[in-house]
Structure formats: C-alpha cells, structure tokens
Amino acid sequence: MTSGRYKLALGFLLLVLVVLLGVFNLRKPRILVLHSLGAETPWVRGVDRGLRRVLETNRNPVTVEWHHLGLDDKRPGQGMMRALAAARRTIQSLDPHLVIAIDDEANAFVARDFSRAGGRRILYVSIDRDPLAYGYHGDRRISGIAERLPLVPVMELVRWVRPDQSLRIQALGGTSETTRGGMVQVRDFNWAPHRFEEALHVRDFEELQAAVQRVETGILLVLDCPPLPRRAGGWASAREVVEEIQRNSNALPIGLSLDFVELGGDIAFVAPPEANGSLAMTMALEWVQDLSPDATPPPARTMSHFDLALRPSRLRIRGIEVPQIYVEAARAAGMLFP
C-alpha cells in the first residue's frame, strides 16, 4: 500500500471511530444532578458524597453532570432569576434523560416545569412538601424520595429532658420553599401532650431577634439558619443567626438543619445527606437502564432516617445531660462537637 493510500485508510478509520464514539455517547443515558444550594454547603457536600459513592461502583455507561442553583447565596430578585435561567439553559443544552432535583427549590422553580413539558424523567430528592404540591402524581416519568422531618426523635428528647411536662412548641425559620414545606410537617405532627403554638417565618435579622424574644418557654424548633439582611444594611451571617438564637432563647433550641450545631447550636436531628445521595443515585441508575417511554419507574420512597448532631457542653450549661447513646450516635455520624 502506498503512503498516500495508507494515510487515506487511516484517516477513514479514524473518522469511523469518531462517528461510532459520537453515536455511543449520544446513546448513553444522561443524568443531570440539580442542586438547590451551592456546592460548598455542608448539605450539598454530604449528598454528593452519597451520589459519587454509588456512581464509582457503576459499570454501565452513563453521563452525569452537576448544576448548582446556589440559592443560599441568591436573594429574591434578579440574582435568583438569573440562577433559574442558567439552570434551564443547562437542561436544554445537556438534554438529560433524567434530572435528579434535590430539595424543594429545585423542584418548585425548575424541575416541575420540565416534567410538564414532557419527555424528561424527574427524580425528586429530599422534598419537604408533599409531591402532589409539584404535580408529581400518576406520572410514569416521575419518582423520588420525600423527606420526613425527624420529629419523633425530637419528641423522645423532649420526654427525656422535660418529663411529665406539657410544653409550648414553636418553630422558627426563614422563608425558603424547603422551610415552608418543613413548617407544614411540624404543624401537622401530633405533639400531644405538648402543644404546638406558632410557626415563625423571619425575613430579616430584626424579625429574628423579635421572634426569639417572644418565645418565652418550652421548645424552639429551628428549621434553618440562613444569612439574614439587617435593616440598617449588610447581612447577618448564618453563624450570627445561630448565636442570636442560642444567646437569647429562653426555650430549648433544637435544630432540624445540618449546620445548626456546627455553627454553635446545642443539638439537631437532621436528614442524612449521604443516605439521600446514595439512594437517589441507585434509583437513577436503575431507571435509566431502560429509556423506553413505558419503562417502569423505581417506586417512590420516604426518607425517615436521621443523623444526630450534638454539642454536649452547651447542653450542660442549660442543665441538660443527654443519654450516652446520643453522644455515641453523634460520634458515629461525625457530628459530635466539643
């Protein structure tokens, strides 16, 4: 074979390989992980560890991309609108077969619109609202993992620290979709013999201060601790929000968010991020093995497991000594703080 013919044959072979590789990549299932929060938040890091752990053991061809709305850093207005527009462009560009939409914001503002448009499968993860709130009912393209706040273990703690007492229970949080969904669960929970009195949504630091001072006794459930604007200008950080609650609350604050204790709180019962991530990716990989329109989705799940975060020294200041099993549970979860 002459040199020219050899080069021509080699070029043709390379072209065929490129075409075959392109066809292979086009046929590979495409998954988009859509986070509501930023990549560096403790919750997102934990969920991603679970997602990647399952992905590392996967032997089937699949393409997985990540997109973060970063709504923990976006205030209502243009910043939030740009974040949502960027997410929609990512979905249109990648054209995923399946979107793993994590937390209520990703589902409320992005995923449910694409589910209505048809074609794409949605796997919701860690939503606090009922899936029906997003129109997720009776559709073979939708499945997921609903979150149930760990309110039963909260009740067990209350029985331990305040036996034979009927206490006032109030809940405090911001105005996000996740927090509003959590508040519905708190209101609907059977707190007897205690009584749930009030859900306090705060929009700025001054509202937080007033809400904390108004809670005189009992239990204060802290659903989240976002940075809050100050009326005089600037922002109170999440750590300052927790410090304000810890310093001025006469009620016992119990967190329901992952970073409450890390930022200085006493105790928190939280949904396990790694378990959510692992289960989500397991369901997603199973689902995309069959891309036909009549493929059976994995059954929807409810995540009722929880992790415990604990700072025993702060509880002792309040005169509370928790059972040793609490300490060991927090240690096992990697969330025991001095």
C-alpha positions in Angstrom: 0.0 0.0 0.0 1.4 3.4 -1.0 1.9 6.1 1.6 -1.0 8.1 0.3 -3.4 5.2 0.4 -2.2 4.3 3.9 -2.9 7.7 5.1 -6.3 7.8 3.4 -7.3 4.4 5.0 -6.0 5.6 8.4 -8.0 8.8 8.1 -11.1 6.9 7.2 -10.7 4.5 10.1 -10.3 7.5 12.5 -13.4 9.1 11.1 -15.4 5.9 11.6 -14.1 5.7 15.2 -15.1 9.3 15.9 -18.6 8.7 14.4 -19.0 5.5 16.5 -17.8 7.3 19.6 -20.3 10.1 19.0 -23.2 7.6 18.5 -22.1 5.8 21.6 -22.1 9.0 23.7 -25.5 10.1 22.2 -27.0 6.8 23.2 -25.5 6.8 26.8 -28.1 7.8 29.4 -27.6 11.4 30.5 -28.3 12.4 34.1 -28.3 15.9 35.5 -27.9 16.5 39.2 -29.6 19.7 40.0 -28.9 21.1 43.5 -30.8 24.0 45.1 -27.9 25.2 47.1 -24.2 26.0 46.4 -21.5 23.4 46.0 -19.8 24.2 49.3 -22.7 23.9 51.7 -22.5 21.0 54.2 -25.7 19.5 52.9 -24.7 19.5 49.3 -21.2 18.1 50.1 -22.9 15.3 52.0 -25.4 14.5 49.3 -22.7 14.5 46.7 -20.6 12.0 48.7 -23.5 9.6 48.6 -24.1 10.2 44.9 -20.5 9.7 43.9 -20.0 6.6 46.1 -22.7 4.8 44.2 -21.5 6.2 40.9 -18.0 4.9 41.5 -19.2 1.3 41.6 -21.4 1.7 38.5 -20.3 -0.4 35.5 -22.9 0.7 33.0 -22.3 3.6 30.6 -23.8 6.8 31.8 -23.0 10.5 31.7 -23.6 12.5 34.8 -23.4 16.3 35.1 -23.9 18.7 38.0 -25.6 22.1 38.2 -25.9 24.2 41.4 -28.6 26.8 41.6 -26.8 28.3 44.6 -30.0 29.8 46.1 -28.4 30.0 49.5 -26.4 33.0 48.1 -29.2 34.4 45.9 -31.6 37.0 47.2 -35.1 37.3 45.7 -34.9 39.4 42.6 -32.6 39.5 39.6 -29.9 37.2 41.1 -32.4 34.4 41.7 -33.9 34.9 38.3 -30.5 34.6 36.6 -29.8 31.4 38.6 -33.0 29.8 37.5 -32.5 30.9 33.9 -29.0 29.4 33.9 -30.4 26.1 35.2 -33.0 26.0 32.4 -30.3 26.6 29.8 -28.2 23.8 31.2 -31.1 21.4 31.0 -31.9 22.4 27.4 -28.2 22.1 26.4 -27.5 18.8 28.1 -30.9 17.4 27.2 -30.7 14.9 30.1 -32.9 11.8 30.1 -33.3 12.2 33.9 -33.0 15.2 36.3 -32.2 14.5 39.9 -33.7 17.5 41.5 -32.6 18.0 45.1 -34.6 19.9 47.7 -37.8 21.8 47.3 -36.4 24.8 45.5 -35.0 22.8 42.5 -38.4 21.1 42.1 -40.6 24.2 42.7 -38.7 26.5 40.4 -37.2 24.3 37.7 -37.9 20.6 37.6 -41.7 20.6 37.7 -41.8 22.9 34.6 -39.7 20.4 32.6 -41.8 17.5 33.9 -44.9 19.3 32.4 -43.1 19.8 29.1 -42.8 16.1 28.7 -40.1 13.7 27.8 -37.7 14.1 30.7 -37.8 12.0 33.9 -37.6 13.7 37.2 -36.2 12.1 40.4 -37.0 14.4 43.3 -34.9 14.2 46.4 -35.4 15.5 49.9 -38.5 17.5 49.3 -40.4 18.5 52.5 -43.7 19.3 50.7 -46.0 16.6 49.6 -45.0 15.5 46.0 -48.6 16.4 45.0 -47.7 20.1 45.6 -45.5 19.9 42.5 -47.9 17.9 40.4 -45.9 14.8 40.9 -48.8 12.3 40.8 -49.7 9.5 38.5 -46.9 10.2 36.0 -44.5 7.3 35.0 -41.8 9.9 34.3 -41.6 11.0 38.0 -40.4 9.2 41.1 -38.3 10.2 44.1 -37.5 10.5 47.8 -39.7 12.6 50.0 -38.2 13.7 53.3 -39.9 13.4 56.7 -38.5 15.6 59.4 -37.3 13.6 62.4 -40.0 14.9 64.7 -40.4 11.5 66.6 -36.9 11.6 68.0 -37.4 15.2 68.9 -40.4 14.1 71.0 -38.3 11.4 72.6 -35.7 14.0 73.6 -38.4 16.3 75.0 -39.7 13.4 77.1 -36.2 12.9 78.5 -35.3 16.5 79.3 -38.8 17.6 80.4 -40.6 14.5 81.8 -44.2 14.9 82.9 -44.5 18.4 81.5 -46.7 19.8 78.8 -44.6 22.3 76.9 -45.2 25.0 74.3 -43.6 24.2 71.0 -42.8 26.9 68.4 -40.9 26.7 65.1 -38.6 29.2 63.6 -37.1 29.5 60.1 -36.7 31.6 57.0 -38.9 31.9 54.0 -37.5 29.3 51.6 -39.6 26.6 49.9 -37.8 24.0 51.9 -38.6 25.7 55.2 -42.2 26.3 54.3 -42.6 22.7 53.5 -41.0 21.7 56.8 -43.3 24.0 58.7 -46.3 22.1 57.2 -44.9 18.9 58.6 -44.3 20.5 62.0 -47.9 21.9 62.2 -49.4 18.6 61.2 -47.4 16.5 63.7 -49.2 15.1 66.8 -47.3 16.9 69.6 -49.6 15.7 72.5 -49.3 16.1 75.4 -47.4 19.2 74.3 -49.0 21.9 72.2 -47.7 23.5 69.0 -48.4 27.2 69.1 -46.7 29.1 66.3 -44.7 28.9 63.1 -42.3 31.9 62.9 -41.0 32.8 59.4 -38.4 35.6 59.6 -37.3 37.8 56.7 -34.5 39.8 58.3 -32.3 39.8 61.4 -34.5 42.2 63.3 -37.5 39.9 62.8 -35.4 37.0 64.1 -34.5 38.9 67.2 -38.1 39.8 67.9 -39.2 36.2 67.3 -36.6 34.7 69.7 -37.5 37.2 72.4 -41.2 36.3 72.0 -40.6 32.6 72.7 -40.6 32.6 76.5 -40.5 28.9 77.4 -40.7 25.4 76.0 -39.1 24.1 72.8 -38.0 26.2 69.8 -37.5 24.1 66.7 -35.0 25.8 64.3 -35.8 24.6 60.8 -32.9 26.5 59.2 -30.4 29.3 59.9 -29.9 31.2 56.7 -27.9 34.5 56.4 -30.4 37.4 57.0 -30.4 41.0 55.9 -30.1 43.8 58.5 -32.4 46.7 58.1 -29.6 49.2 58.6 -27.7 47.5 55.7 -25.4 44.5 55.4 -26.1 40.9 56.4 -26.0 38.7 59.5 -24.2 35.5 58.8 -25.6 32.1 59.4 -23.3 31.8 62.4 -24.6 35.1 63.8 -28.1 33.9 63.4 -27.4 30.8 65.4 -25.5 32.8 68.1 -28.6 35.1 68.4 -30.8 32.1 68.9 -28.5 30.4 71.4 -27.8 33.6 73.4 -31.3 34.9 73.8 -33.7 32.0 73.6 -35.4 31.1 76.9 -36.8 28.0 75.2 -34.6 25.0 74.4 -33.5 25.4 70.7 -33.5 22.1 68.8 -32.2 22.2 65.2 -33.6 20.5 62.2 -30.8 21.6 59.8 -27.4 20.0 59.1 -25.3 23.0 60.1 -27.1 24.2 63.2 -24.8 22.5 65.7 -21.7 23.2 63.6 -22.5 26.9 63.8 -22.8 26.8 67.5 -26.1 25.2 68.4 -26.8 22.6 71.1 -28.5 19.7 69.3 -30.0 18.9 66.0 -31.9 16.0 64.3 -31.2 16.1 60.6 -32.0 14.2 57.4 -28.9 12.1 56.5 -27.4 13.7 53.3 -25.2 10.8 52.3 -28.0 8.3 52.6 -30.2 10.6 50.4 -27.5 10.8 47.8 -26.8 7.1 47.7 -30.4 6.1 47.4 -31.0 8.8 44.7 -28.2 7.6 42.5 -29.1 4.0 43.0 -32.7 4.7 41.9 -31.5 6.9 39.0 -29.0 4.3 37.6 -31.7 1.6 37.8 -34.2 3.8 36.0 -32.0 4.9 33.0 -31.1 1.3 32.1 -34.4 1.3 30.2 -35.1 4.6 28.3 -38.2 3.4 26.6 -41.3 5.6 27.2 -43.1 2.7 29.0 -40.3 1.9 31.4 -41.4 1.3 34.9 -40.0 3.9 37.4 -38.5 2.9 40.7 -41.0 3.1 43.5 -41.2 6.4 45.3 -39.6 6.3 48.8 -39.8 8.3 52.0 -36.6 9.1 53.9 -37.3 8.8 57.6 -33.8 8.1 58.8 -31.9 10.8 60.7 -28.5 11.8 61.9 -27.8 13.4 65.3 -25.5 16.4 65.8 -24.6 17.3 69.4 -22.6 19.8 71.4 -22.9 18.3 75.0 -21.0 21.2 76.6 -23.7 23.7 75.5 -26.5 21.4 76.8 -24.8 21.2 80.2 -24.9 24.9 80.5 -28.7 24.6 80.3 -28.6 21.8 82.9 -29.3 19.0 80.4 -27.3 15.8 80.4 -28.4 13.6 77.5 -28.1 9.7 77.5 -24.7 8.3 76.4 -26.4 6.7 73.4 -27.0 10.2 72.0 -23.3 11.0 72.3 -22.3 7.8 70.5 -24.8 8.4 67.8 -23.4 11.8 67.1 -19.9 10.5 67.2 -20.8 7.8 64.7 -22.3 10.4 62.4 -19.2 12.5 62.6 -21.2 15.3 64.2 -20.1 15.4 67.8 -18.8 18.8 68.7 -17.0 19.9 72.0 
